[in-house]
Amino acid sequence: TVVVCTGPTCKRTGAKNTLPIFQELAADMGVNVETFSCVSECAECGLGPNVEIRKKGDDGPFYPIKNGVKTEEDVKKVL
């Protein structure tokens, strides 16, 4: 599962463009895409758009976050 932040700062830095790319590419890979208005509790908003990576077997509450996921190439690296 990937969680794309759609909070105000991430939207301004490109999440509104990143989300459809994830939705298109993840479907073919069997990866679930979710959204949340802010995935960061550690002030990473300025580094966005941010994507939280939840791998099978991982136990939260804190998951790895990839910053600056803006392009199709960035999305492919995450997936």
mmJSON file of the N, C-alpha and C atoms, coordinates in Angstrom:
{"data_MODEL":{"atom_site":{
"group_PDB":["ATOM","ATOM","ATOM","ATOM","ATOM","ATOM","ATOM","ATOM","ATOM","ATOM","ATOM","ATOM","ATOM","ATOM","ATOM","ATOM","ATOM","ATOM","ATOM","ATOM","ATOM","ATOM","ATOM","ATOM","ATOM","ATOM","ATOM","ATOM","ATOM","ATOM","ATOM","ATOM","ATOM","ATOM","ATOM","ATOM","ATOM","ATOM","ATOM","ATOM","ATOM","ATOM","ATOM","ATOM","ATOM","ATOM","ATOM","ATOM","ATOM","ATOM","ATOM","ATOM","ATOM","ATOM","ATOM","ATOM","ATOM","ATOM","ATOM","ATOM","ATOM","ATOM","ATOM","ATOM","ATOM","ATOM","ATOM","ATOM","ATOM","ATOM","ATOM","ATOM","ATOM","ATOM","ATOM","ATOM","ATOM","ATOM","ATOM","ATOM","ATOM","ATOM","ATOM","ATOM","ATOM","ATOM","ATOM","ATOM","ATOM","ATOM","ATOM","ATOM","ATOM","ATOM","ATOM","ATOM","ATOM","ATOM","ATOM","ATOM","ATOM","ATOM","ATOM","ATOM","ATOM","ATOM","ATOM","ATOM","ATOM","ATOM","ATOM","ATOM","ATOM","ATOM","ATOM","ATOM","ATOM","ATOM","ATOM","ATOM","ATOM","ATOM","ATOM","ATOM","ATOM","ATOM","ATOM","ATOM","ATOM","ATOM","ATOM","ATOM","ATOM","ATOM","ATOM","ATOM","ATOM","ATOM","ATOM","ATOM","ATOM","ATOM","ATOM","ATOM","ATOM","ATOM","ATOM","ATOM","ATOM","ATOM","ATOM","ATOM","ATOM","ATOM","ATOM","ATOM","ATOM","ATOM","ATOM","ATOM","ATOM","ATOM","ATOM","ATOM","ATOM","ATOM","ATOM","ATOM","ATOM","ATOM","ATOM","ATOM","ATOM","ATOM","ATOM","ATOM","ATOM","ATOM","ATOM","ATOM","ATOM","ATOM","ATOM","ATOM","ATOM","ATOM","ATOM","ATOM","ATOM","ATOM","ATOM","ATOM","ATOM","ATOM","ATOM","ATOM","ATOM","ATOM","ATOM","ATOM","ATOM","ATOM","ATOM","ATOM","ATOM","ATOM","ATOM","ATOM","ATOM","ATOM","ATOM","ATOM","ATOM","ATOM","ATOM","ATOM","ATOM","ATOM","ATOM","ATOM","ATOM","ATOM","ATOM","ATOM","ATOM","ATOM","ATOM","ATOM","ATOM","ATOM","ATOM","ATOM","ATOM","ATOM","ATOM","ATOM","ATOM"],
"id":[1,2,3,4,5,6,7,8,9,10,11,12,13,14,15,16,17,18,19,20,21,22,23,24,25,26,27,28,29,30,31,32,33,34,35,36,37,38,39,40,41,42,43,44,45,46,47,48,49,50,51,52,53,54,55,56,57,58,59,60,61,62,63,64,65,66,67,68,69,70,71,72,73,74,75,76,77,78,79,80,81,82,83,84,85,86,87,88,89,90,91,92,93,94,95,96,97,98,99,100,101,102,103,104,105,106,107,108,109,110,111,112,113,114,115,116,117,118,119,120,121,122,123,124,125,126,127,128,129,130,131,132,133,134,135,136,137,138,139,140,141,142,143,144,145,146,147,148,149,150,151,152,153,154,155,156,157,158,159,160,161,162,163,164,165,166,167,168,169,170,171,172,173,174,175,176,177,178,179,180,181,182,183,184,185,186,187,188,189,190,191,192,193,194,195,196,197,198,199,200,201,202,203,204,205,206,207,208,209,210,211,212,213,214,215,216,217,218,219,220,221,222,223,224,225,226,227,228,229,230,231,232,233,234,235,236,237],
"type_symbol":["N","C","C","N","C","C","N","C","C","N","C","C","N","C","C","N","C","C","N","C","C","N","C","C","N","C","C","N","C","C","N","C","C","N","C","C","N","C","C","N","C","C","N","C","C","N","C","C","N","C","C","N","C","C","N","C","C","N","C","C","N","C","C","N","C","C","N","C","C","N","C","C","N","C","C","N","C","C","N","C","C","N","C","C","N","C","C","N","C","C","N","C","C","N","C","C","N","C","C","N","C","C","N","C","C","N","C","C","N","C","C","N","C","C","N","C","C","N","C","C","N","C","C","N","C","C","N","C","C","N","C","C","N","C","C","N","C","C","N","C","C","N","C","C","N","C","C","N","C","C","N","C","C","N","C","C","N","C","C","N","C","C","N","C","C","N","C","C","N","C","C","N","C","C","N","C","C","N","C","C","N","C","C","N","C","C","N","C","C","N","C","C","N","C","C","N","C","C","N","C","C","N","C","C","N","C","C","N","C","C","N","C","C","N","C","C","N","C","C","N","C","C","N","C","C","N","C","C","N","C","C","N","C","C","N","C","C"],
"label_atom_id":["N","CA","C","N","CA","C","N","CA","C","N","CA","C","N","CA","C","N","CA","C","N","CA","C","N","CA","C","N","CA","C","N","CA","C","N","CA","C","N","CA","C","N","CA","C","N","CA","C","N","CA","C","N","CA","C","N","CA","C","N","CA","C","N","CA","C","N","CA","C","N","CA","C","N","CA","C","N","CA","C","N","CA","C","N","CA","C","N","CA","C","N","CA","C","N","CA","C","N","CA","C","N","CA","C","N","CA","C","N","CA","C","N","CA","C","N","CA","C","N","CA","C","N","CA","C","N","CA","C","N","CA","C","N","CA","C","N","CA","C","N","CA","C","N","CA","C","N","CA","C","N","CA","C","N","CA","C","N","CA","C","N","CA","C","N","CA","C","N","CA","C","N","CA","C","N","CA","C","N","CA","C","N","CA","C","N","CA","C","N","CA","C","N","CA","C","N","CA","C","N","CA","C","N","CA","C","N","CA","C","N","CA","C","N","CA","C","N","CA","C","N","CA","C","N","CA","C","N","CA","C","N","CA","C","N","CA","C","N","CA","C","N","CA","C","N","CA","C","N","CA","C","N","CA","C","N","CA","C","N","CA","C","N","CA","C","N","CA","C","N","CA","C","N","CA","C"],
"label_alt_id":[null,null,null,null,null,null,null,null,null,null,null,null,null,null,null,null,null,null,null,null,null,null,null,null,null,null,null,null,null,null,null,null,null,null,null,null,null,null,null,null,null,null,null,null,null,null,null,null,null,null,null,null,null,null,null,null,null,null,null,null,null,null,null,null,null,null,null,null,null,null,null,null,null,null,null,null,null,null,null,null,null,null,null,null,null,null,null,null,null,null,null,null,null,null,null,null,null,null,null,null,null,null,null,null,null,null,null,null,null,null,null,null,null,null,null,null,null,null,null,null,null,null,null,null,null,null,null,null,null,null,null,null,null,null,null,null,null,null,null,null,null,null,null,null,null,null,null,null,null,null,null,null,null,null,null,null,null,null,null,null,null,null,null,null,null,null,null,null,null,null,null,null,null,null,null,null,null,null,null,null,null,null,null,null,null,null,null,null,null,null,null,null,null,null,null,null,null,null,null,null,null,null,null,null,null,null,null,null,null,null,null,null,null,null,null,null,null,null,null,null,null,null,null,null,null,null,null,null,null,null,null,null,null,null,null,null,null],
"label_comp_id":["THR","THR","THR","VAL","VAL","VAL","VAL","VAL","VAL","VAL","VAL","VAL","CYS","CYS","CYS","THR","THR","THR","GLY","GLY","GLY","PRO","PRO","PRO","THR","THR","THR","CYS","CYS","CYS","LYS","LYS","LYS","ARG","ARG","ARG","THR","THR","THR","GLY","GLY","GLY","ALA","ALA","ALA","LYS","LYS","LYS","ASN","ASN","ASN","THR","THR","THR","LEU","LEU","LEU","PRO","PRO","PRO","ILE","ILE","ILE","PHE","PHE","PHE","GLN","GLN","GLN","GLU","GLU","GLU","LEU","LEU","LEU","ALA","ALA","ALA","ALA","ALA","ALA","ASP","ASP","ASP","MET","MET","MET","GLY","GLY","GLY","VAL","VAL","VAL","ASN","ASN","ASN","VAL","VAL","VAL","GLU","GLU","GLU","THR","THR","THR","PHE","PHE","PHE","SER","SER","SER","CYS","CYS","CYS","VAL","VAL","VAL","SER","SER","SER","GLU","GLU","GLU","CYS","CYS","CYS","ALA","ALA","ALA","GLU","GLU","GLU","CYS","CYS","CYS","GLY","GLY","GLY","LEU","LEU","LEU","GLY","GLY","GLY","PRO","PRO","PRO","ASN","ASN","ASN","VAL","VAL","VAL","GLU","GLU","GLU","ILE","ILE","ILE","ARG","ARG","ARG","LYS","LYS","LYS","LYS","LYS","LYS","GLY","GLY","GLY","ASP","ASP","ASP","ASP","ASP","ASP","GLY","GLY","GLY","PRO","PRO","PRO","PHE","PHE","PHE","TYR","TYR","TYR","PRO","PRO","PRO","ILE","ILE","ILE","LYS","LYS","LYS","ASN","ASN","ASN","GLY","GLY","GLY","VAL","VAL","VAL","LYS","LYS","LYS","THR","THR","THR","GLU","GLU","GLU","GLU","GLU","GLU","ASP","ASP","ASP","VAL","VAL","VAL","LYS","LYS","LYS","LYS","LYS","LYS","VAL","VAL","VAL","LEU","LEU","LEU"],
"label_asym_id":["A","A","A","A","A","A","A","A","A","A","A","A","A","A","A","A","A","A","A","A","A","A","A","A","A","A","A","A","A","A","A","A","A","A","A","A","A","A","A","A","A","A","A","A","A","A","A","A","A","A","A","A","A","A","A","A","A","A","A","A","A","A","A","A","A","A","A","A","A","A","A","A","A","A","A","A","A","A","A","A","A","A","A","A","A","A","A","A","A","A","A","A","A","A","A","A","A","A","A","A","A","A","A","A","A","A","A","A","A","A","A","A","A","A","A","A","A","A","A","A","A","A","A","A","A","A","A","A","A","A","A","A","A","A","A","A","A","A","A","A","A","A","A","A","A","A","A","A","A","A","A","A","A","A","A","A","A","A","A","A","A","A","A","A","A","A","A","A","A","A","A","A","A","A","A","A","A","A","A","A","A","A","A","A","A","A","A","A","A","A","A","A","A","A","A","A","A","A","A","A","A","A","A","A","A","A","A","A","A","A","A","A","A","A","A","A","A","A","A","A","A","A","A","A","A","A","A","A","A","A","A","A","A","A","A","A","A"],
"label_entity_id":["1","1","1","1","1","1","1","1","1","1","1","1","1","1","1","1","1","1","1","1","1","1","1","1","1","1","1","1","1","1","1","1","1","1","1","1","1","1","1","1","1","1","1","1","1","1","1","1","1","1","1","1","1","1","1","1","1","1","1","1","1","1","1","1","1","1","1","1","1","1","1","1","1","1","1","1","1","1","1","1","1","1","1","1","1","1","1","1","1","1","1","1","1","1","1","1","1","1","1","1","1","1","1","1","1","1","1","1","1","1","1","1","1","1","1","1","1","1","1","1","1","1","1","1","1","1","1","1","1","1","1","1","1","1","1","1","1","1","1","1","1","1","1","1","1","1","1","1","1","1","1","1","1","1","1","1","1","1","1","1","1","1","1","1","1","1","1","1","1","1","1","1","1","1","1","1","1","1","1","1","1","1","1","1","1","1","1","1","1","1","1","1","1","1","1","1","1","1","1","1","1","1","1","1","1","1","1","1","1","1","1","1","1","1","1","1","1","1","1","1","1","1","1","1","1","1","1","1","1","1","1","1","1","1","1","1","1"],
"label_seq_id":[1,1,1,2,2,2,3,3,3,4,4,4,5,5,5,6,6,6,7,7,7,8,8,8,9,9,9,10,10,10,11,11,11,12,12,12,13,13,13,14,14,14,15,15,15,16,16,16,17,17,17,18,18,18,19,19,19,20,20,20,21,21,21,22,22,22,23,23,23,24,24,24,25,25,25,26,26,26,27,27,27,28,28,28,29,29,29,30,30,30,31,31,31,32,32,32,33,33,33,34,34,34,35,35,35,36,36,36,37,37,37,38,38,38,39,39,39,40,40,40,41,41,41,42,42,42,43,43,43,44,44,44,45,45,45,46,46,46,47,47,47,48,48,48,49,49,49,50,50,50,51,51,51,52,52,52,53,53,53,54,54,54,55,55,55,56,56,56,57,57,57,58,58,58,59,59,59,60,60,60,61,61,61,62,62,62,63,63,63,64,64,64,65,65,65,66,66,66,67,67,67,68,68,68,69,69,69,70,70,70,71,71,71,72,72,72,73,73,73,74,74,74,75,75,75,76,76,76,77,77,77,78,78,78,79,79,79],
"pdbx_PDB_ins_code":[null,null,null,null,null,null,null,null,null,null,null,null,null,null,null,null,null,null,null,null,null,null,null,null,null,null,null,null,null,null,null,null,null,null,null,null,null,null,null,null,null,null,null,null,null,null,null,null,null,null,null,null,null,null,null,null,null,null,null,null,null,null,null,null,null,null,null,null,null,null,null,null,null,null,null,null,null,null,null,null,null,null,null,null,null,null,null,null,null,null,null,null,null,null,null,null,null,null,null,null,null,null,null,null,null,null,null,null,null,null,null,null,null,null,null,null,null,null,null,null,null,null,null,null,null,null,null,null,null,null,null,null,null,null,null,null,null,null,null,null,null,null,null,null,null,null,null,null,null,null,null,null,null,null,null,null,null,null,null,null,null,null,null,null,null,null,null,null,null,null,null,null,null,null,null,null,null,null,null,null,null,null,null,null,null,null,null,null,null,null,null,null,null,null,null,null,null,null,null,null,null,null,null,null,null,null,null,null,null,null,null,null,null,null,null,null,null,null,null,null,null,null,null,null,null,null,null,null,null,null,null,null,null,null,null,null,null],
"Cartn_x":[0.842,0.0,0.881,0.504,1.146,0.073,0.464,-0.46,0.089,-0.62,-0.198,-0.791,0.069,-0.408,-1.092,-2.286,-3.027,-3.299,-2.456,-2.559,-2.212,-2.468,-2.299,-0.902,0.138,1.496,1.854,1.531,1.846,1.059,-0.183,-0.953,-0.259,0.212,0.883,2.188,2.856,4.15,4.014,2.764,2.594,1.783,1.25,0.506,-0.721,-1.346,-2.539,-2.188,-0.923,-0.467,0.084,0.671,1.277,0.234,-0.861,-1.892,-2.422,-2.81,-3.302,-2.248,-0.991,0.077,0.142,0.097,0.076,-1.131,-2.295,-3.511,-3.436,-2.858,-2.738,-1.728,-0.538,0.533,0.365,-0.171,-0.282,-1.303,-2.355,-3.402,-2.836,-1.935,-1.332,-0.387,0.068,1.039,0.386,-0.899,-1.587,-1.271,-0.862,-0.538,-1.741,-2.126,-3.242,-2.778,-3.56,-3.238,-4.31,-3.852,-4.753,-4.289,-5.149,-4.769,-5.028,-4.327,-4.496,-4.134,-4.779,-4.518,-3.156,-2.5,-1.115,-0.536,0.488,1.089,2.279,2.668,3.878,3.556,4.117,4.006,5.352,6.268,7.611,8.069,7.134,7.435,8.134,7.71,8.289,7.478,6.492,5.584,6.328,7.33,8.069,8.887,9.01,9.784,8.9,7.606,6.636,6.697,5.821,4.783,5.366,4.729,5.207,4.317,4.953,4.25,4.734,3.773,4.088,4.044,5.031,5.14,4.791,3.749,3.329,3.476,4.551,4.792,4.073,3.714,3.073,3.947,3.319,4.059,4.598,4.629,5.075,4.014,4.465,3.569,3.811,2.765,2.898,3.17,3.021,2.278,3.122,4.438,5.275,5.841,5.618,6.081,7.058,7.908,8.843,8.104,8.665,8.086,9.107,8.658,9.475,9.048,10.012,9.739,9.972,9.299,9.536,9.147,8.081,7.619,6.731,7.328,6.63,6.384,7.265,7.19,6.811,6.507,6.212,7.418,8.596,9.82,9.938,9.626,9.641,8.641,7.445,6.408,6.857,7.467,7.947,9.008,9.854,10.875,10.225,9.148,8.444,7.748,7.121,6.377,7.331],
"Cartn_y":[-1.183,0.0,1.238,2.213,3.518,4.535,5.49,6.529,7.865,8.474,9.743,10.87,11.738,12.872,13.858,14.267,15.256,16.507,16.717,17.917,19.153,20.331,21.569,21.773,21.524,21.758,20.745,19.478,18.451,18.679,19.148,19.474,20.555,21.59,22.7,22.257,21.27,20.838,19.7,19.263,18.305,17.06,16.871,15.642,15.471,16.574,16.455,15.847,15.963,15.32,13.925,13.736,12.454,11.369,11.723,10.746,9.982,10.639,9.876,8.942,9.337,8.459,7.196,7.351,6.181,5.304,5.912,5.135,4.34,4.926,4.238,3.095,3.366,2.363,1.284,1.646,0.69,-0.404,-0.071,-1.047,-2.273,-2.057,-3.168,-3.998,-3.428,-4.11,-4.7,-4.501,-5.014,-4.242,-2.993,-2.145,-1.256,-1.21,-0.384,1.058,2.015,3.434,4.077,4.735,5.467,6.915,7.769,9.161,9.522,10.54,11.072,12.544,13.361,14.788,15.197,14.363,14.612,13.328,12.778,11.53,11.77,13.014,13.308,13.966,13.415,14.038,14.619,14.709,15.185,16.318,17.171,18.395,18.16,17.152,16.876,17.517,18.286,18.859,19.636,20.399,21.199,20.389,19.083,18.21,17.453,17.728,16.958,17.174,16.443,15.589,14.342,13.961,12.835,11.621,10.455,9.186,8.249,7.687,6.726,5.322,4.507,3.15,2.152,1.366,0.352,-1.025,-1.714,-3.051,-4.095,-5.205,-6.305,-6.724,-6.903,-7.345,-6.206,-4.989,-3.833,-3.493,-3.159,-2.729,-1.259,-0.435,0.998,1.284,2.471,3.509,4.331,4.18,4.998,4.145,4.584,3.885,4.786,4.188,5.017,6.003,7.184,8.215,8.599,8.603,9.074,10.509,11.385,12.797,13.157,14.187,14.726,13.807,13.029,12.108,12.908,13.354,14.276,13.734,12.885,12.47,10.994,10.583,9.166,8.315,8.809,8.084,7.916,8.974,8.9,7.852,7.855,6.908,5.48,5.245,3.902,3.432,4.338,3.968,3.536,4.198,3.857,2.513,2.309,1.052,-0.107],
"Cartn_z":[0.0,0.0,0.0,-0.821,-0.773,-0.395,0.434,0.871,0.382,-0.54,-1.115,-0.279,0.205,0.975,0.04,0.419,-0.363,0.482,1.483,2.307,1.493,2.043,1.289,0.7,1.476,0.978,-0.097,0.129,-0.876,-2.164,-2.045,-3.257,-4.061,-3.359,-4.058,-4.709,-4.117,-4.668,-5.671,-5.956,-7.046,-6.775,-5.57,-5.273,-6.154,-6.554,-7.403,-8.761,-9.177,-10.41,-10.15,-8.977,-8.627,-8.391,-7.723,-7.375,-8.59,-9.681,-10.837,-11.438,-11.362,-11.874,-11.029,-9.71,-8.826,-9.127,-9.246,-9.478,-10.775,-11.792,-13.084,-13.028,-12.5,-12.519,-11.455,-10.299,-9.192,-9.473,-10.19,-10.48,-11.181,-12.122,-12.862,-12.006,-10.89,-10.032,-8.79,-8.63,-7.455,-6.179,-6.341,-5.195,-4.899,-3.635,-3.207,-3.024,-3.517,-3.364,-2.496,-1.446,-0.564,-0.489,0.04,0.258,1.708,2.142,3.486,3.419,4.214,4.091,4.62,5.39,5.788,6.351,5.713,6.184,7.094,7.286,8.045,9.371,10.425,11.732,12.133,11.185,11.53,10.602,10.24,9.488,8.151,7.41,6.099,4.969,5.328,4.322,3.235,3.613,2.654,1.666,1.903,1.028,0.042,0.056,-0.704,-2.204,-2.888,-2.35,-1.681,-0.587,0.213,0.042,0.091,-0.058,1.04,1.761,2.813,2.213,2.552,2.014,3.12,2.898,3.874,3.24,3.61,3.067,3.909,3.256,3.975,5.139,6.288,7.461,8.302,7.752,8.536,9.565,10.751,11.812,12.079,11.944,12.186,13.638,14.086,13.39,12.424,12.44,11.558,10.437,9.223,8.03,7.292,6.457,5.68,4.775,4.646,3.791,2.724,1.486,0.366,0.061,-0.055,-0.302,-1.768,-2.212,-3.547,-4.682,-4.488,-5.532,-6.49,-7.606,-8.512,-9.911,-10.39,-11.795,-11.909,-13.115,-13.361,-12.999,-13.284,-12.933,-11.412,-10.658,-9.197,-8.7,-9.286,-8.889,-9.152,-10.311,-10.644,-9.649,-9.169,-8.181,-6.87,-6.497,-5.256,-5.394,-6.545,-6.751,-6.938],
"occupancy":[1.0,1.0,1.0,1.0,1.0,1.0,1.0,1.0,1.0,1.0,1.0,1.0,1.0,1.0,1.0,1.0,1.0,1.0,1.0,1.0,1.0,1.0,1.0,1.0,1.0,1.0,1.0,1.0,1.0,1.0,1.0,1.0,1.0,1.0,1.0,1.0,1.0,1.0,1.0,1.0,1.0,1.0,1.0,1.0,1.0,1.0,1.0,1.0,1.0,1.0,1.0,1.0,1.0,1.0,1.0,1.0,1.0,1.0,1.0,1.0,1.0,1.0,1.0,1.0,1.0,1.0,1.0,1.0,1.0,1.0,1.0,1.0,1.0,1.0,1.0,1.0,1.0,1.0,1.0,1.0,1.0,1.0,1.0,1.0,1.0,1.0,1.0,1.0,1.0,1.0,1.0,1.0,1.0,1.0,1.0,1.0,1.0,1.0,1.0,1.0,1.0,1.0,1.0,1.0,1.0,1.0,1.0,1.0,1.0,1.0,1.0,1.0,1.0,1.0,1.0,1.0,1.0,1.0,1.0,1.0,1.0,1.0,1.0,1.0,1.0,1.0,1.0,1.0,1.0,1.0,1.0,1.0,1.0,1.0,1.0,1.0,1.0,1.0,1.0,1.0,1.0,1.0,1.0,1.0,1.0,1.0,1.0,1.0,1.0,1.0,1.0,1.0,1.0,1.0,1.0,1.0,1.0,1.0,1.0,1.0,1.0,1.0,1.0,1.0,1.0,1.0,1.0,1.0,1.0,1.0,1.0,1.0,1.0,1.0,1.0,1.0,1.0,1.0,1.0,1.0,1.0,1.0,1.0,1.0,1.0,1.0,1.0,1.0,1.0,1.0,1.0,1.0,1.0,1.0,1.0,1.0,1.0,1.0,1.0,1.0,1.0,1.0,1.0,1.0,1.0,1.0,1.0,1.0,1.0,1.0,1.0,1.0,1.0,1.0,1.0,1.0,1.0,1.0,1.0,1.0,1.0,1.0,1.0,1.0,1.0,1.0,1.0,1.0,1.0,1.0,1.0,1.0,1.0,1.0,1.0,1.0,1.0],
"B_iso_or_equiv":[0.0,0.0,0.0,0.0,0.0,0.0,0.0,0.0,0.0,0.0,0.0,0.0,0.0,0.0,0.0,0.0,0.0,0.0,0.0,0.0,0.0,0.0,0.0,0.0,0.0,0.0,0.0,0.0,0.0,0.0,0.0,0.0,0.0,0.0,0.0,0.0,0.0,0.0,0.0,0.0,0.0,0.0,0.0,0.0,0.0,0.0,0.0,0.0,0.0,0.0,0.0,0.0,0.0,0.0,0.0,0.0,0.0,0.0,0.0,0.0,0.0,0.0,0.0,0.0,0.0,0.0,0.0,0.0,0.0,0.0,0.0,0.0,0.0,0.0,0.0,0.0,0.0,0.0,0.0,0.0,0.0,0.0,0.0,0.0,0.0,0.0,0.0,0.0,0.0,0.0,0.0,0.0,0.0,0.0,0.0,0.0,0.0,0.0,0.0,0.0,0.0,0.0,0.0,0.0,0.0,0.0,0.0,0.0,0.0,0.0,0.0,0.0,0.0,0.0,0.0,0.0,0.0,0.0,0.0,0.0,0.0,0.0,0.0,0.0,0.0,0.0,0.0,0.0,0.0,0.0,0.0,0.0,0.0,0.0,0.0,0.0,0.0,0.0,0.0,0.0,0.0,0.0,0.0,0.0,0.0,0.0,0.0,0.0,0.0,0.0,0.0,0.0,0.0,0.0,0.0,0.0,0.0,0.0,0.0,0.0,0.0,0.0,0.0,0.0,0.0,0.0,0.0,0.0,0.0,0.0,0.0,0.0,0.0,0.0,0.0,0.0,0.0,0.0,0.0,0.0,0.0,0.0,0.0,0.0,0.0,0.0,0.0,0.0,0.0,0.0,0.0,0.0,0.0,0.0,0.0,0.0,0.0,0.0,0.0,0.0,0.0,0.0,0.0,0.0,0.0,0.0,0.0,0.0,0.0,0.0,0.0,0.0,0.0,0.0,0.0,0.0,0.0,0.0,0.0,0.0,0.0,0.0,0.0,0.0,0.0,0.0,0.0,0.0,0.0,0.0,0.0,0.0,0.0,0.0,0.0,0.0,0.0],
"pdbx_formal_charge":[null,null,null,null,null,null,null,null,null,null,null,null,null,null,null,null,null,null,null,null,null,null,null,null,null,null,null,null,null,null,null,null,null,null,null,null,null,null,null,null,null,null,null,null,null,null,null,null,null,null,null,null,null,null,null,null,null,null,null,null,null,null,null,null,null,null,null,null,null,null,null,null,null,null,null,null,null,null,null,null,null,null,null,null,null,null,null,null,null,null,null,null,null,null,null,null,null,null,null,null,null,null,null,null,null,null,null,null,null,null,null,null,null,null,null,null,null,null,null,null,null,null,null,null,null,null,null,null,null,null,null,null,null,null,null,null,null,null,null,null,null,null,null,null,null,null,null,null,null,null,null,null,null,null,null,null,null,null,null,null,null,null,null,null,null,null,null,null,null,null,null,null,null,null,null,null,null,null,null,null,null,null,null,null,null,null,null,null,null,null,null,null,null,null,null,null,null,null,null,null,null,null,null,null,null,null,null,null,null,null,null,null,null,null,null,null,null,null,null,null,null,null,null,null,null,null,null,null,null,null,null,null,null,null,null,null,null],
"auth_seq_id":[1,1,1,2,2,2,3,3,3,4,4,4,5,5,5,6,6,6,7,7,7,8,8,8,9,9,9,10,10,10,11,11,11,12,12,12,13,13,13,14,14,14,15,15,15,16,16,16,17,17,17,18,18,18,19,19,19,20,20,20,21,21,21,22,22,22,23,23,23,24,24,24,25,25,25,26,26,26,27,27,27,28,28,28,29,29,29,30,30,30,31,31,31,32,32,32,33,33,33,34,34,34,35,35,35,36,36,36,37,37,37,38,38,38,39,39,39,40,40,40,41,41,41,42,42,42,43,43,43,44,44,44,45,45,45,46,46,46,47,47,47,48,48,48,49,49,49,50,50,50,51,51,51,52,52,52,53,53,53,54,54,54,55,55,55,56,56,56,57,57,57,58,58,58,59,59,59,60,60,60,61,61,61,62,62,62,63,63,63,64,64,64,65,65,65,66,66,66,67,67,67,68,68,68,69,69,69,70,70,70,71,71,71,72,72,72,73,73,73,74,74,74,75,75,75,76,76,76,77,77,77,78,78,78,79,79,79],
"auth_comp_id":["THR","THR","THR","VAL","VAL","VAL","VAL","VAL","VAL","VAL","VAL","VAL","CYS","CYS","CYS","THR","THR","THR","GLY","GLY","GLY","PRO","PRO","PRO","THR","THR","THR","CYS","CYS","CYS","LYS","LYS","LYS","ARG","ARG","ARG","THR","THR","THR","GLY","GLY","GLY","ALA","ALA","ALA","LYS","LYS","LYS","ASN","ASN","ASN","THR","THR","THR","LEU","LEU","LEU","PRO","PRO","PRO","ILE","ILE","ILE","PHE","PHE","PHE","GLN","GLN","GLN","GLU","GLU","GLU","LEU","LEU","LEU","ALA","ALA","ALA","ALA","ALA","ALA","ASP","ASP","ASP","MET","MET","MET","GLY","GLY","GLY","VAL","VAL","VAL","ASN","ASN","ASN","VAL","VAL","VAL","GLU","GLU","GLU","THR","THR","THR","PHE","PHE","PHE","SER","SER","SER","CYS","CYS","CYS","VAL","VAL","VAL","SER","SER","SER","GLU","GLU","GLU","CYS","CYS","CYS","ALA","ALA","ALA","GLU","GLU","GLU","CYS","CYS","CYS","GLY","GLY","GLY","LEU","LEU","LEU","GLY","GLY","GLY","PRO","PRO","PRO","ASN","ASN","ASN","VAL","VAL","VAL","GLU","GLU","GLU","ILE","ILE","ILE","ARG","ARG","ARG","LYS","LYS","LYS","LYS","LYS","LYS","GLY","GLY","GLY","ASP","ASP","ASP","ASP","ASP","ASP","GLY","GLY","GLY","PRO","PRO","PRO","PHE","PHE","PHE","TYR","TYR","TYR","PRO","PRO","PRO","ILE","ILE","ILE","LYS","LYS","LYS","ASN","ASN","ASN","GLY","GLY","GLY","VAL","VAL","VAL","LYS","LYS","LYS","THR","THR","THR","GLU","GLU","GLU","GLU","GLU","GLU","ASP","ASP","ASP","VAL","VAL","VAL","LYS","LYS","LYS","LYS","LYS","LYS","VAL","VAL","VAL","LEU","LEU","LEU"],
"auth_asym_id":["A","A","A","A","A","A","A","A","A","A","A","A","A","A","A","A","A","A","A","A","A","A","A","A","A","A","A","A","A","A","A","A","A","A","A","A","A","A","A","A","A","A","A","A","A","A","A","A","A","A","A","A","A","A","A","A","A","A","A","A","A","A","A","A","A","A","A","A","A","A","A","A","A","A","A","A","A","A","A","A","A","A","A","A","A","A","A","A","A","A","A","A","A","A","A","A","A","A","A","A","A","A","A","A","A","A","A","A","A","A","A","A","A","A","A","A","A","A","A","A","A","A","A","A","A","A","A","A","A","A","A","A","A","A","A","A","A","A","A","A","A","A","A","A","A","A","A","A","A","A","A","A","A","A","A","A","A","A","A","A","A","A","A","A","A","A","A","A","A","A","A","A","A","A","A","A","A","A","A","A","A","A","A","A","A","A","A","A","A","A","A","A","A","A","A","A","A","A","A","A","A","A","A","A","A","A","A","A","A","A","A","A","A","A","A","A","A","A","A","A","A","A","A","A","A","A","A","A","A","A","A","A","A","A","A","A","A"],
"auth_atom_id":["N","CA","C","N","CA","C","N","CA","C","N","CA","C","N","CA","C","N","CA","C","N","CA","C","N","CA","C","N","CA","C","N","CA","C","N","CA","C","N","CA","C","N","CA","C","N","CA","C","N","CA","C","N","CA","C","N","CA","C","N","CA","C","N","CA","C","N","CA","C","N","CA","C","N","CA","C","N","CA","C","N","CA","C","N","CA","C","N","CA","C","N","CA","C","N","CA","C","N","CA","C","N","CA","C","N","CA","C","N","CA","C","N","CA","C","N","CA","C","N","CA","C","N","CA","C","N","CA","C","N","CA","C","N","CA","C","N","CA","C","N","CA","C","N","CA","C","N","CA","C","N","CA","C","N","CA","C","N","CA","C","N","CA","C","N","CA","C","N","CA","C","N","CA","C","N","CA","C","N","CA","C","N","CA","C","N","CA","C","N","CA","C","N","CA","C","N","CA","C","N","CA","C","N","CA","C","N","CA","C","N","CA","C","N","CA","C","N","CA","C","N","CA","C","N","CA","C","N","CA","C","N","CA","C","N","CA","C","N","CA","C","N","CA","C","N","CA","C","N","CA","C","N","CA","C","N","CA","C","N","CA","C","N","CA","C","N","CA","C","N","CA","C","N","CA","C"],
"pdbx_PDB_model_num":[1,1,1,1,1,1,1,1,1,1,1,1,1,1,1,1,1,1,1,1,1,1,1,1,1,1,1,1,1,1,1,1,1,1,1,1,1,1,1,1,1,1,1,1,1,1,1,1,1,1,1,1,1,1,1,1,1,1,1,1,1,1,1,1,1,1,1,1,1,1,1,1,1,1,1,1,1,1,1,1,1,1,1,1,1,1,1,1,1,1,1,1,1,1,1,1,1,1,1,1,1,1,1,1,1,1,1,1,1,1,1,1,1,1,1,1,1,1,1,1,1,1,1,1,1,1,1,1,1,1,1,1,1,1,1,1,1,1,1,1,1,1,1,1,1,1,1,1,1,1,1,1,1,1,1,1,1,1,1,1,1,1,1,1,1,1,1,1,1,1,1,1,1,1,1,1,1,1,1,1,1,1,1,1,1,1,1,1,1,1,1,1,1,1,1,1,1,1,1,1,1,1,1,1,1,1,1,1,1,1,1,1,1,1,1,1,1,1,1,1,1,1,1,1,1,1,1,1,1,1,1,1,1,1,1,1,1]
}}}
